[in-house]
């Protein structure tokens, strides 16, 4: 059977929503903790919420990870999202209510 793809405008709006959410969360985090920009390489880990134990392919979540990284870059957490400053790990899944983003400076 042929899977129908989402319309490109739906995809663009969804990506923009993830990017904006990451931007505002990073800005709030920086204000709450008086955080500085990370000038050394950061390793980013993601925990995505799930409600069941069915099998999932972590690689399918990279289209969500990219806009999140872009939003964090827009918030000036690091100078650029190149491999010099940002490294992402394969996402994992957890029984939680929110997407968790763990940033470790190297």
VOZALO-813235 format. One record per residue: residue in one letter; x, y, z of N, C-alpha, C in turn. Coordinates in steps of 0.2 Angstrom, whole numbers, padded with zeros to 4 digits, always signed. Example, Ala and Ser with C-alpha at 12.3 -4.5 7.8 and 13.67 -1.06 7.14 Angstrom:
BEGIN
a+0066-0028+0039+0062-0022+0039+0066-0016+0039/s+0064-0011+0035+0068-0005+0036+0064+0000+0039/
This chain:
BEGIN
x+0004-0006+0000+0000+0000+0000+0004+0006+0000/x+0002+0011-0003+0005+0018-0003+0004+0022+0003/x+0009+0025+0006+0007+0029+0012+0007+0036+0009/x+0002+0040+0011+0001+0047+0009+0006+0051+0013/x+0009+0056+0010+0013+0060+0013+0010+0066+0015/x+0012+0070+0020+0009+0076+0023+0011+0081+0017/x+0006+0086+0017+0007+0092+0012+0013+0096+0015/x+0017+0099+0010+0023+0102+0012+0022+0108+0017/x+0016+0111+0017+0015+0117+0021+0014+0114+0028/x+0011+0108+0029+0010+0105+0036+0017+0104+0038/x+0021+0101+0034+0028+0099+0037+0032+0106+0039/x+0031+0111+0035+0035+0117+0036+0032+0120+0043/x+0025+0120+0044+0023+0123+0050+0025+0119+0056/x+0025+0112+0055+0027+0108+0061+0034+0109+0063/x+0039+0110+0057+0046+0111+0059+0047+0118+0062/x+0043+0123+0060+0043+0130+0063+0041+0130+0070/x+0036+0126+0071+0034+0125+0078+0039+0122+0083/x+0043+0117+0081+0048+0114+0084+0054+0119+0085/x+0055+0123+0080+0061+0127+0080+0059+0133+0085/x+0053+0136+0085+0051+0141+0089+0051+0139+0096/x+0048+0133+0098+0048+0130+0104+0055+0130+0107/x+0060+0127+0103+0066+0126+0106+0070+0133+0107/x+0068+0138+0103+0071+0145+0104+0069+0148+0110/x+0062+0148+0111+0059+0151+0117+0061+0147+0124/x+0062+0140+0123+0064+0136+0129+0071+0138+0131/x+0075+0139+0126+0083+0140+0127+0083+0148+0130/x+0079+0152+0127+0080+0159+0130+0078+0159+0137/x+0072+0156+0139+0070+0155+0146+0075+0152+0150/x+0078+0147+0148+0083+0143+0152+0089+0148+0153/x+0091+0152+0148+0097+0156+0148+0096+0162+0153/x+0089+0164+0153+0088+0170+0158+0087+0167+0165/x+0084+0161+0166+0083+0158+0173+0090+0156+0176/x+0095+0154+0172+0101+0152+0175+0107+0157+0173/x+0105+0163+0170+0111+0167+0168+0116+0164+0164/x+0114+0159+0160+0119+0155+0156+0122+0159+0150/x+0128+0157+0149+0132+0160+0144+0132+0156+0138/x+0134+0158+0132+0135+0154+0126+0140+0149+0127/x+0139+0143+0124+0143+0138+0124+0148+0139+0118/x+0155+0140+0120+0160+0141+0115+0164+0134+0113/x+0162+0129+0117+0166+0123+0116+0160+0118+0113/x+0163+0113+0111+0158+0108+0108+0153+0105+0113/x+0147+0105+0111+0141+0102+0115+0139+0096+0112/x+0138+0091+0116+0134+0085+0114+0127+0085+0117/x+0123+0084+0112+0116+0085+0113+0112+0078+0113/x+0108+0076+0118+0105+0070+0119+0097+0072+0119/x+0093+0068+0116+0086+0069+0116+0082+0063+0119/x+0077+0064+0123+0073+0059+0126+0066+0061+0123/x+0063+0057+0119+0056+0058+0116+0051+0054+0120/x+0045+0057+0122+0040+0053+0126+0037+0048+0122/x+0035+0042+0125+0032+0037+0122+0027+0034+0127/x+0021+0031+0125+0016+0029+0130+0015+0021+0129/x+0019+0018+0124+0019+0011+0124+0026+0008+0123/x+0026+0002+0123+0032-0002+0122+0034-0004+0115/x+0030-0002+0110+0031-0004+0103+0037-0002+0101/x+0040-0006+0096+0046-0004+0093+0046+0002+0089/x+0052+0006+0089+0052+0013+0086+0059+0013+0083/x+0060+0017+0077+0066+0018+0074+0068+0025+0076/x+0074+0025+0080+0076+0032+0082+0078+0037+0076/x+0080+0034+0071+0082+0038+0065+0076+0042+0062/x+0070+0039+0063+0064+0043+0061+0063+0050+0064/x+0067+0051+0070+0066+0057+0073+0070+0063+0071/x+0075+0061+0067+0080+0066+0065+0076+0072+0061/x+0071+0071+0058+0067+0077+0055+0065+0082+0061/x+0064+0080+0067+0062+0084+0072+0068+0087+0076/x+0073+0083+0076+0079+0085+0079+0082+0091+0076/x+0082+0091+0069+0085+0097+0066+0082+0104+0067/x+0076+0104+0067+0073+0111+0069+0074+0113+0076/x+0075+0108+0081+0076+0109+0088+0083+0112+0088/x+0088+0109+0085+0095+0111+0085+0095+0118+0082/x+0091+0120+0076+0091+0126+0073+0088+0131+0078/x+0083+0130+0082+0080+0134+0087+0085+0136+0092/x+0089+0131+0095+0094+0132+0100+0100+0136+0097/x+0101+0136+0091+0106+0140+0088+0104+0147+0087/x+0097+0148+0085+0094+0154+0085+0095+0158+0091/x+0094+0154+0097+0094+0157+0104+0102+0158+0106/x+0106+0157+0101+0113+0159+0103+0116+0155+0108/x+0114+0148+0109+0118+0144+0113+0125+0142+0111/x+0126+0142+0105+0133+0141+0102+0133+0145+0096/x+0140+0146+0094+0141+0151+0088+0137+0148+0081/x+0137+0141+0080+0135+0139+0074+0133+0131+0076/x+0129+0128+0071+0127+0121+0072+0131+0116+0068/x+0137+0118+0067+0142+0114+0063+0145+0109+0068/x+0147+0103+0065+0150+0098+0070+0156+0101+0074/x+0159+0107+0073+0164+0110+0077+0161+0112+0084/x+0154+0113+0084+0151+0115+0090+0145+0111+0093/x+0142+0107+0088+0137+0103+0090+0137+0096+0088/x+0136+0091+0092+0136+0084+0091+0130+0081+0094/x+0126+0077+0090+0120+0074+0092+0121+0067+0093/x+0117+0064+0098+0117+0057+0099+0111+0054+0097/x+0110+0048+0095+0104+0045+0093+0099+0046+0099/x+0093+0048+0097+0088+0049+0102+0086+0042+0105/x+0083+0043+0111+0081+0037+0115+0073+0039+0117/x+0070+0034+0119+0063+0035+0121+0062+0033+0129/x+0057+0037+0132+0056+0036+0139+0049+0037+0140/x+0047+0035+0146+0040+0036+0148+0040+0042+0152/x+0039+0048+0148+0039+0054+0151+0034+0058+0147/x+0032+0065+0149+0027+0069+0146+0030+0074+0142/x+0037+0075+0142+0040+0080+0138+0046+0078+0134/x+0048+0082+0129+0054+0080+0126+0059+0083+0130/x+0064+0079+0132+0070+0081+0136+0076+0082+0131/x+0079+0088+0132+0085+0089+0128+0091+0090+0133/x+0096+0086+0133+0102+0086+0138+0108+0089+0134/x+0110+0094+0136+0116+0097+0133+0122+0097+0138/x+0127+0093+0135+0134+0093+0139+0139+0096+0135/x+0142+0101+0139+0148+0104+0136+0154+0100+0136/x+0158+0099+0131+0164+0095+0131+0170+0099+0133/
